[in-house]
Amino acid sequence: MARLSVAKTYKLYIGGAFPRSESGRTYQVHDQKGSLMANAALASRKDARNAVVAARSGFSKWAGATPYNRGQVLYRVAEMLEARRAELVDLIVQSRGATAAQARAEVDASIDRVVHFAGWTDKLPAVFGGANAVSGPYFSYSAPEPTGVVAVAASPTSALLPLVAAVLPVLAGGNSVVVVASEADPTVAVTFAEVLATSDVPAGVVNVLTGRAAEMMPWLASHADVNGLDLTGMAADDRVELERSASGTVKRVYSPRREPDFTAAPGTARLRAFLEIKTVWHPVGAVSLAGGSAY
């Protein structure tokens, strides 16, 4: 007896769960040939607000974890991506019209990129911090700290590598993330969220919204509880207004001036973008104490 295939509805990923949009809205996602691939939730501003609340809740636990522990968790993400490698290859072939070889190369590069940033978590203080030379009886040192909640506009290409390359450095620094996935094809982003849900990433650390970036990003840019903004996936004409909105709450903004080459060596720009450098001064020298002195 013939059976009908079940068209998947790709839901939002908020606070470690996969809810539908509070508005009940969905939209159709088509492949490169114009055929229906799936349905996706059309997120509203209220969904975005819920994602920010979840990200703030997840941030405290993630930022409070040791750098070594964060590295182990991110490495677990790479393990889970490896386990779903074949599924992701098939999805990229279907959604983007890539060849199987191209899709395999992208998934492999994405897994390698996760491992790369997992290795950075316990090296940030040594690279971006250190003792400062000062004139006077003081000891001064600087140490990187996470910025907080970062909203990321994913690349409109719907590719896995640009998504991983944007999200992982933010996580490596101890931040939590609200991702606005590609409107044209959010399937890769939500599948990545499914990978995160079966890893050890605490609930709320990564939240994925699907729908119209033009509807959600202006609201996230002006939201007082969002601390950083990655505008990689936004058109150049939209970035100016978003940067202006972000300035009202003194957000950190990462806005590349040219189209990023995600296949190139990642460098440290995205790691630096959402780190706060905290500098501490402490007096040094002899201090008289009853019965002696300390140095």
C-alpha positions as a printed Julia matrix, in Angstrom:
295×3 Matrix{Float64}:
  0.0    0.0    0.0
  1.43   3.36  -1.02
  2.01   5.92   1.7
  2.44   9.68   1.7
  5.67  11.14   3.01
  5.4   13.39   6.05
  6.51  16.95   5.3
  8.55  18.15   8.25
  7.72  21.4   10.01
 10.93  23.05  11.22
 10.12  24.7   14.52
 11.88  27.35  16.55
 14.56  26.44  19.09
 14.12  28.42  22.3
 15.33  27.53  25.77
 16.27  23.99  24.76
 12.8   23.21  23.35
 11.25  23.28  19.87
  8.08  25.37  20.1
  5.92  26.6   17.25
  5.65  30.34  16.79
  3.33  31.92  19.35
  1.48  33.44  16.4
  0.88  30.02  14.84
  2.32  31.27  11.54
  4.3   29.05   9.18
  5.71  29.4    5.68
  6.84  27.03   2.97
 10.48  26.29   2.23
 11.39  25.23  -1.3
 14.48  23.55  -2.69
 16.59  24.78  -5.61
 14.15  23.2   -8.08
 11.17  24.98  -6.54
  9.7   21.86  -4.95
  8.32  21.96  -1.42
 10.93  20.8    1.09
  9.26  21.56   4.39
  7.27  24.03   6.43
  8.99  26.4    8.86
  7.76  28.45  11.78
  7.42  32.17  11.04
  8.74  33.76  14.23
  7.22  36.92  15.65
  8.71  39.67  17.8
  7.27  37.93  20.84
  9.18  34.78  19.88
 12.3   36.92  19.64
 11.6   38.34  23.08
 11.18  34.83  24.47
 14.49  33.84  22.87
 16.28  36.76  24.53
 14.82  35.79  27.93
 16.0   32.2   27.39
 19.44  33.39  26.26
 19.82  35.56  29.36
 18.91  32.59  31.53
 21.35  30.31  29.71
 24.14  32.88  29.78
 24.72  32.76  33.53
 25.31  29.01  33.52
 27.44  29.04  30.35
 29.59  32.01  31.39
 30.0   30.51  34.85
 31.35  27.23  33.5
 35.1   26.76  33.39
 36.77  27.36  30.02
 37.86  23.71  30.01
 34.26  22.57  30.51
 33.01  24.83  27.7
 35.65  23.35  25.42
 34.52  19.82  26.25
 30.88  20.72  25.54
 31.75  22.26  22.18
 33.81  19.23  21.29
 30.71  17.15  22.03
 28.88  19.27  19.44
 31.51  18.22  16.89
 30.94  14.57  17.83
 27.2   14.91  17.29
 27.7   16.7   13.96
 29.92  13.81  12.91
 27.18  11.35  13.85
 24.66  13.18  11.63
 27.1   13.83   8.8
 25.2   11.84   6.16
 21.89  13.56   6.99
 23.46  17.01   6.76
 25.11  16.16   3.43
 21.76  15.06   1.98
 20.06  18.2    3.31
 22.64  20.55   1.78
 22.4   18.71  -1.56
 18.62  19.07  -1.55
 18.37  22.64  -0.25
 21.23  24.27  -2.14
 21.6   22.08  -5.19
 25.2   21.31  -4.25
 26.95  18.17  -5.43
 27.49  15.4   -2.92
 31.23  16.13  -2.93
 30.64  19.83  -2.22
 28.21  19.03   0.58
 30.61  16.54   2.19
 33.41  19.09   2.04
 31.23  21.71   3.72
 30.06  19.42   6.51
 33.62  18.24   7.15
 34.88  21.83   7.25
 32.08  22.73   9.67
 32.99  19.89  12.03
 36.65  20.95  11.9
 35.64  24.53  12.65
 33.73  23.44  15.76
 36.8   21.55  16.98
 38.92  24.63  16.25
 36.84  26.92  18.46
 36.45  24.23  21.14
 40.21  24.41  21.48
 40.13  28.18  21.93
 38.0   28.28  25.09
 40.86  27.89  27.59
 43.36  29.94  25.58
 41.47  33.26  25.47
 43.0   34.65  28.72
 46.52  33.95  27.51
 45.96  35.52  24.08
 43.7   38.48  24.93
 44.74  39.11  28.53
 47.94  39.45  30.52
 49.93  41.61  32.92
 50.24  45.32  32.08
 53.39  47.36  32.58
 52.54  50.32  34.83
 54.5   53.1   36.51
 53.84  52.96  40.22
 53.37  50.54  43.1
 50.55  48.66  41.41
 49.99  45.32  39.79
 47.72  45.56  36.75
 46.35  42.76  34.63
 43.65  42.37  32.0
 41.38  39.38  31.42
 38.69  38.74  28.78
 35.09  38.24  29.89
 31.98  37.39  27.81
 29.79  40.24  26.61
 26.45  38.54  27.31
 23.58  37.85  24.9
 24.55  38.17  21.22
 22.05  38.28  18.33
 23.42  36.79  15.11
 21.92  37.28  11.65
 22.88  34.07   9.84
 24.15  34.08   6.28
 21.29  34.06   3.74
 23.04  31.23   1.87
 21.62  28.76   4.43
 24.99  26.98   4.38
 26.25  25.12   7.45
 29.8   26.48   7.47
 28.85  30.19   7.64
 26.43  29.39  10.48
 29.04  27.49  12.48
 31.7   30.11  11.73
 29.45  32.86  13.14
 28.02  31.06  16.18
 30.97  29.06  17.55
 33.36  31.95  18.31
 30.55  33.67  20.23
 30.01  30.51  22.28
 33.73  29.95  22.79
 33.92  33.33  24.52
 31.22  32.33  27.01
 28.32  34.24  25.44
 24.79  33.02  24.69
 23.25  33.43  21.24
 19.99  34.24  19.49
 20.32  33.24  15.82
 18.01  34.55  13.13
 18.25  31.83  10.48
 18.12  32.3    6.73
 14.55  33.03   5.7
 14.93  31.3    2.33
 16.14  28.06   3.86
 16.24  27.61   7.63
 16.46  23.82   7.43
 20.22  23.63   8.03
 20.02  26.01  11.0
 17.22  24.07  12.69
 19.0   20.77  12.04
 22.06  22.29  13.7
 19.79  23.22  16.63
 18.73  19.57  16.82
 22.4   18.67  17.09
 22.83  21.16  19.94
 19.75  19.77  21.71
 21.35  16.31  21.8
 24.72  17.66  22.93
 25.61  18.97  26.39
 24.99  22.66  25.57
 22.79  24.04  28.39
 19.26  25.09  27.49
 19.04  28.72  26.38
 22.69  29.09  25.39
 21.72  28.88  21.7
 18.29  29.88  20.4
 17.26  29.73  16.74
 14.5   31.83  15.18
 13.18  31.18  11.67
 11.36  33.71   9.56
 11.97  37.27   8.42
 15.21  38.87   9.57
 13.83  42.25   8.49
 11.08  41.81  11.09
 13.17  40.55  13.99
 16.62  42.13  13.7
 15.53  45.78  14.23
 13.78  44.73  17.43
 16.82  42.74  18.61
 19.11  45.66  17.74
 17.2   47.97  20.07
 16.52  45.4   22.82
 18.11  46.54  26.09
 18.94  42.98  27.18
 20.87  42.13  24.01
 24.55  43.0   24.46
 26.0   42.27  21.03
 24.99  42.14  17.38
 26.52  40.2   14.48
 25.21  41.63  11.21
 26.98  39.21   8.88
 23.76  38.03   7.25
 22.18  41.46   6.75
 22.3   43.49   3.54
 24.67  46.47   3.56
 21.76  48.91   3.25
 20.15  47.54   6.42
 23.27  47.57   8.55
 23.48  51.33   8.99
 20.05  51.57  10.6
 20.69  48.49  12.73
 23.99  49.92  13.96
 22.21  53.16  14.79
 19.58  51.24  16.78
 22.28  49.24  18.57
 24.08  52.42  19.64
 21.12  53.39  21.82
 21.98  50.57  24.22
 25.76  50.64  23.59
 25.95  47.19  22.02
 29.05  45.62  20.59
 28.46  45.28  16.83
 30.33  43.06  14.4
 29.68  44.12  10.82
 32.16  42.84   8.2
 32.77  45.38   5.45
 33.16  42.74   2.74
 31.65  39.34   2.07
 33.4   36.92   4.46
 35.34  33.97   3.06
 34.25  31.28   5.48
 36.57  28.71   3.92
 39.63  30.75   4.89
 41.45  30.45   8.21
 39.07  31.88  10.83
 41.49  34.23  12.57
 40.55  35.94  15.84
 38.32  38.86  14.78
 35.07  37.1   15.69
 36.52  35.9   18.98
 37.55  39.46  19.92
 34.26  40.99  18.79
 32.22  39.84  21.78
 34.77  39.84  24.59
 34.99  42.52  27.25
 38.51  43.17  28.55
 38.41  43.69  32.31
 41.45  45.42  33.84
 42.25  45.11  37.54
 44.65  47.3   39.53
 46.02  46.16  42.87
 48.53  47.95  45.13
 51.8   46.15  45.88
 54.6   46.85  48.36
 55.39  46.62  52.05
 52.47  46.75  54.46
 53.11  47.18  58.19
 51.39  44.6   60.33
 51.43  43.95  64.05
 54.43  41.78  64.72
 56.05  42.16  61.3
 55.51  43.13  57.69
 54.3   41.52  54.5
 55.59  42.07  50.99
